[in-house]
Amino acid sequence: MSSLGIEFQNNMNEDKTALYFTTNQLKGCSTDFIKGLEKNEEGAHKVTLQYPCLYPVLKQCCIGETRKQLLVTRYSMCKDLNTPILEELVKLRAEKAALLGYPTHSDFILDARMAKTKDTVKNFLSDMVSKMKGPLETEFDGFLKIKERECAENGENFSGDIQPWDIYHYMQVVEKENYSVDTELLKEYFPMNLVTKGLLQIYQDIFNLRFEEVKDAPVWHNEVQLFSVFDKTSDAFLGQFYMDLHPRDGKYGHAAVFGLQPGCMKPEGERQPAVCALVCNFTAATADKPSLLYHSEVETYFHEFGHAMHQICSQTEHTYFSGTAVERDFVEAPSQMLENWCWEKESLKMMSGHYKDGSPIPDELLEKLVNSKLANVATTTCRQLVFGLFDQDIHTRDTADTAQCFSNAHRLVMGNPAPEGTNFAAQFGHMAGGYDAQYYGYMWSEVYSEDMFQSVFKDSGVLSTEAGQKYRRCILQPGGSVDAFDMLRNMLGREPNSEAFFKAKGFA
C-alpha cells in the first residue's frame, strides 16, 4: 500500500498537462498574470494545472468555456493512471480492516480518533450538510444573478445553473462586488519578503521563540532556507525548519510540512531536536515584480507554518507521539486556529506593505478584507463536506467506483454532479497520502480551533505572549502524548463545544 501511495503522488508531481488559450479566452485575467505565461508559436498562452496557473484562471476568467475546459482537465488529471491505484488501495484497506476484525476501513481508522466511530462522523457530516443547505442556496442565487449578467456581456448562453467550473469565479466576483475586495490590488500589499518577515516575527512573539537563519547550510535547492529555533527565555535549542516556497518541475505540488527528524529523548538522556520542512508552491518573482501572494496564500502560509511549530515545540519523550502525531481528526486544529491571525488587523499590518514603497494597507481596504471573512462561507464549507462524505463513502465499502462516488457526494451537497467523464479522486492526494477515512477531520477540527481562538486569544489579544505560552504548553508541547479532548479541556478550562464555530461562520 505504501508503494501505491508513492506511485499515486509521483504521477501527480510528474504531470505536465497544459492547455493553450488566446488572450480573448482569458478575458478577466490580470495583465500581469497573462504576461507571465509562456506562449507557443501561434501566440497562445500556456496554462498548466499547477496552482499558480490554475486558480488565477478559475477565479478571474469571465469566459465560462475557458474555465470549463481548465477545470474538466484538472478533474481528469492522472485519471487513467491513478484511478486504478486508488481503487486498489480501497480494496486493500478493506481487506486489512477485515483481517484485524473491523467491519470497514473507516471503523479501523476511527477507533483511534477523537470521533471513535463511523456513525459519529456520518452524523457530524450530515448535520453540517443540513445546516448549510439554506445558506448555500442563498449564495448560489447570488452567483446566478452575476452569471446571467456576465453571459449577456460575453455572448455566452446562460444555463440557469451553477456548474463546478463557475464556483471559484463567482466567489471572487462576490468578494469584489459585495465586499469591495480587489484581490489583485490586495496582493500588491503582500510581497513574499514582507509576509515572511512578519510571519516569523508573529510566531516568535506569541510563542516566545527566537529564529536564526543558518547561512550556507547544505540544502536541496538554492532557494531553500534553514532556520534554527530557540526558546527565547531559556535559550534552549528546540529544532530546525527548512523553507522551500516556490514551484519547480518535479516538486511536490501542494503545501505541506514534512517531518524529517522527530523530537524525543535519547537513551542517554539528551533531547533529539525536531527537524521539518515547510514545502509550498507560491508564485515566483517575475522580472519586474517580486513574488506577490493572494490573501488566501497568506492564510495557507500561516497555516502550514503552524504545523512546523507543532513539530518543533512538542517536547515528548517518545518519537511515536512527537509533533503532529495527535489524533488525525485533531491534527489540523492547531494550524486552523492560527489562520485567524490572517484576519486580524493587528497581525495583518505586521506582515504586509506595498511592494513598491512598503506603505501599509489602507484602512478602508483592510476593513473590507476583514469583513470579507464571511464571504461565500457556505460554499467553502460545503466543498469540504463533499470531500469528507466522499472519503467516508469509499472507505465504508469493500470496493468503490471512485468517480461515481465522488459525483454522488458532489450532487448531494452542491446540487449537481461532478463534470461527466472526470474523476477528481484521481488527483485527490489526501486519499493516497494518509488522510483515508479522515478527511472529515478538517471540518471536525475547525470546530475546536474556533473554540480555542475565541476563548483564549480573542479577548487577550492575538499578540499576547501569555496566551501563546498557554497554547504552546497545553496544545503544542504534549504532541500526541495526551488525548486531544484532554488537551482542549486543559486549554479551555471546560468542555469544548461548537458555539464559537457557528459564530465565526455568521450562523450563530
PEJOKA-V718502 format. One line per field, one symbol per residue. phi: phi as a letter, one per 30 degrees, with the letter a starting at -180 (. if undefined). A space follows every 50 residues. Layout:
phi->???
This chain:
phi->.ddddddeddeddcdcebcbbddddcejddedddddddbcddidcdbdcd edcddedddcdccdddddeddddddceheddceddddddedddddddddc jcdbddedddeccedibddddeddddddedddededdddddddddddddd dddcicdddibccedddeddddddedddchcdddddddcbdeddddeded ddddddchbbcbdcdhddbdadddcbbcbbdddciddclbbcbbccdaei deccbaccdcaddacdedjcddddbbbccbbdeddcdcbddccdeddddd edddddddddddddbddcdecdhddceddcddeeddddddddbceddddd bbldddbidddeedddddddddeddhdddddddddedddeedddccbdbb ddddddddddddccjbddeeicbeedbceedccjceibdeeededdeddd dddddcceddjdcdddddddddddcdddhcdbeedddddddciaddbced dddddicd
